[in-house]
Amino acid sequence: MMTKAQQSATQRTPVDADQIRAILGNIDEEKIMAILDLQPTIAEVEEAAVWAAGDGDVLAKEGRPLSSTAAAIVDVLTADEEEEPPPVH
């Protein structure tokens, strides 16, 4: 079991590509690079994963609003969903 100091350090330590894959599963390298550019913590990536999966209301009910970094990660993860398809000629 982690001590409070270890948990606190984990929450402040930027995540690496392997940790992103472990949390988010199989996502493309472009998204991984975009997430790494944000320098998020493990907690922020986990938070974004919950919101991207559509379970953000659970965190909101607990009084945990989405952090700005987690929101940016959600934007990266859902960017494909929001894109308009190219016009058909």
Buried (B, 14 or more C-beta within 10 A) or exposed (E): EEEEEEEEEEEEEEBEEEBBEEBBEEBEEEBBEBBBEBEBBBBBBBBBBBBBEEEBEEBEEEEEEBBEBBBBBBBBBEEEEEEEEEEEE
